[in-house]
Each structure stands twice: as C-alpha cells, then as structure tokens.
Amino acid sequence: MAIKDVLRGLAGFSLGESLYRRIVTPEVEAAIEKIPKPVGSFGYDPWGYNENAVKVSLGVTKWLYDHYFRVTANGLENIPANGRLLIIGNHSGQLPMDGVLLGTALATNPHGPRAARAMIERFFPTVPYLGNLLNSIGAVIGDPLNCAKMLESEEVIIVFPEGVRGSGKLYKDRYKLQRFGNGFMHLALTHKTPIIPVGIVGCEETMPAVANIAPLAKMLGVPYVPIAPPFPLPARVHLNFGKPMHFQCNMESEDEVTALVEQVKTEIRRLIALGLEQRKEIY
Amino acid sequence: MAARPAQAKKTILVTGAAGSLAKRVIARLHGRYQVIAVDFRQKVETDANIPSYKVDLHKRGFEDIFRNHKIDAVIHIGRFFAHEQDRQRRYNANVLGTKKLLELCRKYFVKQVMIHSTYYVYGASPYNPALLDEDAPLKASEVTQDLVDSVELESLAQIYLWKYPELNITILRPCNVLGPGVRNSMSLLLSRGIAPVLLGFSPMMQFLHVDDMADAIIVAFEQNKPGIYNVAPEDWVAFQEAVTQSGCSKLPIPSIPPVLPKMWSNLLNWNAFFPPYLINYFKYPVIIDGRLFRDTFGWKPRRSLNDIFSYYRKSKLLAA
C-alpha cells in the first residue's frame, strides 16, 4: 500500500516535472528572479500574487508571445527598472489578450523585468478557481484603494482607460480611440507616478467582431457578446512604448485633468500610427 | 511616559482572564503592575497576589470590583465567541457588558482602556480591496447577523473614544490570532486533522502568533496612544496553503450555490470551526494594513508564519 503510494507519487512527480520544465524555461525562471517584487514568506503578496503561479503563467504566455502572436516590442528601454509606474494603452480585441502580452513584455524586459498588475472586473472574485487564479498572477479588482496602495509600494499597473468601450468595439472602428476615463490621471497626479504610453497594434485583428448582440449581453450580465472568431487569431502584434510622461497639476477643475488625459491620448495615437507603419503583414 | 516609583504600582483590570491571550498579557504585566483578573466563564487560578473574580460584566456584582480596588486601567479582552453562546446571550455579554464596563470606567475615573476587537468587523466581501485601513467601513453586519455584536462592541468603544478622551481608549483590530491554547474558530479549524475548505476559493489571510499579540497589547498599553489600530504582520498566505502547512488534510466542500456550504456546516454541526456565518471569510479576503500600529508603537511580530503553522503540525504529530 505504502510502496504503491510512493510509486504513484514518483510517477506523477516526474511527469509533472518534465512538463513544468518545458513551460517554466530557464529564461522565464531568470526573469522572475530579477523582478524587484517583495513577497511574504510563502511567496504571496497582499493581493494574492504568487511567485510559483506567475512562473507557470509567464511560461505559457511567453510561448504565445514568441510563437503565436510573434510580438515585436519597441521602446522597452523606456520602462524604468524600479519605482511606481502606470502603463496606459489602447484596448482592443474582445478578450484582454493585449493586457496579457503587455504583462509578458514587461516581465521579460531585458532592460529590467517588472511584474505588472492588471485591474479586473468586480465579478471575478465571485467565480470559483478563476478569481484566485487571476489574483495569483497579479490581477486585482479595480478598486481605487488597491491602486493607491500598489503605487505607494512602487508597483507597475496596466490601465486601459477606454475599458470595455475599447475592447468591445467592432472591427470597423479599429484603431479609433474611444473615450478615455480620467481615473488613471487622478492616480498619476495624486501619487506622483510617471506614465508610459503604449500603442498596441495587432490585437484588433485577433478577434475582429462584426456585431455585438447587446440583448444577449444584457441578459447574461456581461459587457458584450460579439459575433467574432471563437478564439484569438494569430495576428502579429506590435507594441510601441513611449517615453515616460510626468504630470503636475493642482487639479482645480476636472477640465484641467481632461486636458492632460488628452496629451496621453495624442501620444498613444502617435504610437499606434508608428506600429501600423512598422507592420508589414497582419497574420 | 515618565518612570513611576515602584511603590505606586498601577492597578490593571484584565477581562477574559481564562483565555490564552489574556493569560499571556497578565504574565507580562505581573510584577510591574497590580493585576486583577476577571472572567465570566470561571474563576481563574492565578499567582498568589493576583485577585481573580468570576463575574458577568453586565451584572451588578461587577461594580464591586471597582469599589474595592482603585483601578487605573482596563484591558478588555474577554468576550464570548460566536460558537459559545446563542445570539441573545452573546449580545448581552459582549455589547451590554462592554457598555457597562465603559460606564464604570468613567464613574471610577479609569485613566486608560484597551479594547480587543477583531478584523472580522470589516466583513468579507468579493469587493474588498486589500490592505484595508482603519477608516474602511465596517461591513460585517452586512455579511451576517451573527457578527452584529462584534461591530456594535466596536461602535460603542468608538463613541466613548471620541466622547471621553480622558478614558484614553485604544481599540486593536488583530488579524487571525493563533497558537497554543487559542480557542477561536480559525485555531480550532487548524487543530483538526481534516479541515473543510471551499472548492475554488482560497482567500489571502494574515496570521499572528498569540505571543506576538500579547506583546502588541503590552506595547500599546505602555505607550498609551489612543486610537484605532489594525494589528497584523507584513506577511500573507492563501487560506488553503495555511491549511496544508498546518498539517491538515483538506475536505473540499462545494461552494456554489452559496447556501450549500452553509447547509453542510449546519448539518454536520461545524459551528465551532467552520460556522455558517464565517463562510464568507473562507471565501473572500479581508486583508488589513497593520502599518499604522507597527509604525506608531515600533512593534514587529517575532514569530513567522512557519513558526505558527509548525505548532499545529507538531501538535498533530504528538496526538498521533
């Protein structure tokens, strides 16, 4: 009985181990090691980020990054290796593949890898397994207190100020920036955080949607239900990171803040145009 | 605070003296202060010169202690856990008892009061951000009626804190306190060989060794800086990891619909360690920010998470 258990344990271990080694390559392992991210004695942070989970997920997304979406990233040297940071980009492609690829680019940045945090919808924590899984790889619910505490502890946060307006838009509106929320600028001003703008090209073509079935979306309680390919298509993705933008303002009116948001939007528009220019083939 | 001459020892009344935390607090105070031990469960056996009483805080006899001793300070630790009494009697003991205690403190010019609260008052909700500050809303009564007494005890203490500054009230909200002798739900759960967990949910948690909590109470008492403080280490672990590390086998319980785990808990009478009203705390995180307390009092826990879990591991090995 005991011997059988030991054997079974060994078999499971070696099989799991070889698969694990294929996913968590030495390259991934080295990147995680270099990330300046403080964790507790069991490898967790207060939001549920877990080093071991991050290793596996980065192994998977790095493969997608290199071989499926064949990402070209420019301007990675603009990303500071330390200190609080907001990454602001254009959102597209129905599923948050753009967030995943951005996170992978940051975590494997040769100029200094960072563990980026993404903000997720508030219903995720109520979903069994998925809620914990998302937390363990760095995603947290988009609560202002979470953002504030993370910036104060010198973390990197990815924000798509268009939200579902951006990710849910139809193929005919591709690369047209939707309305930006002002929340990220308030965070940047309050917590004196530099902003790295990023133009993402290619994700629009991963899931071109021709229509949105709004009544069904409403019934299901989700933001949108697109008529689109059932899985992300392997479009080539170009990421163009801009130079850090620093803002200061007394915030005497919301119009002032909106004007600053407009500056970031203009820069993102420029970076998108750059990416479209670099792109030679879509798939 | 200035050093006091040895002959004028302060007199400190400690409630809940039969509990493991209060015992440790008394041991740390003993000698430097005159301690009076009070508990509503039993008359506590204490060292020779520590008077000990068994009395209900909300009954008349309690005032005699204030009449017979000149009490300088009160450390209020004693309360009924939710699994110890029905709701009505618990409310009387915890809320009305605390009210009575605070009234007596005013009447007899007590100069300092420490209240031992709990992180449960914040309430476990999927919308909780992590690292809650002391000014976050107390939403526990939204979660369940059974935690109303915790929230009301707090609110009451807060009213006295702002209204009667001469009482120098300090309210401490610790995270899960664990260790030898601790009888709260979490400690009872981790002491078991088989511990129920909710399928697909493993919220982040914070744990503090009961010796560190006793130290925290002492430093806060001696430095006397009234206010409300979270008490938690700068370390976090997922609940199911804590269960494994404590040497428990997991018993996975279907988690949806939400009524299912509550039903199981009721049916199997798991009230002591996995009570229906705490299900949400095994599902959603309540992570508190203990920075204010750590910075204000220069306190740091000395035992690690692994020290805490190894106690539960070892006690299981000894029992086997």
Interface residues (C-beta under 8 A of the other chain):
Chain A: G40 S41 F42 Y44 D45 P46 W47 G48 N50 R122 F123 P125 T126 V127 P128 Y129 L130 G131 N132 N135 V140 I141 D143 P144 L145 N146 K149
Chain B: P126 Y127 P129 A130 L131 L132 D133 A136 L198 L199 G200 F201 S202 P203 M204 E234 D235 W236 V237 A238 E241 Q245 S255 I256 Y284 P285 I287 D289 S304 L305 N306
